[in-house]
């Protein structure tokens, strides 16, 4: 269900920066439960979570599972994975 909501927000751009509080309210779950769902989607390579600065919301990038994707880790290191 979380994936469907993120797809709805990210439909045209491929990413979105919906606040967790708002997203949790719309889904009818607690913020903590939403975080668990987001971690599960991230860990199974359905989404990538980016955060430019602690002052801003996370950006959720919907990944194309049919193509390889690159994740930036740490100090500019790029890790390539196959979905």
Secondary structure as GFF3:
##gff-version 3
##sequence-region A 1 83
A	DSSP	alpha_helix	2	10	.	.	.	ID=ss1
A	DSSP	beta_strand	15	16	.	.	.	ID=ss2
A	DSSP	alpha_helix	20	27	.	.	.	ID=ss3
A	DSSP	alpha_helix	31	43	.	.	.	ID=ss4
A	DSSP	beta_strand	47	50	.	.	.	ID=ss5
A	DSSP	beta_strand	59	62	.	.	.	ID=ss6
A	DSSP	beta_strand	69	73	.	.	.	ID=ss7
A	DSSP	beta_strand	77	81	.	.	.	ID=ss8
###
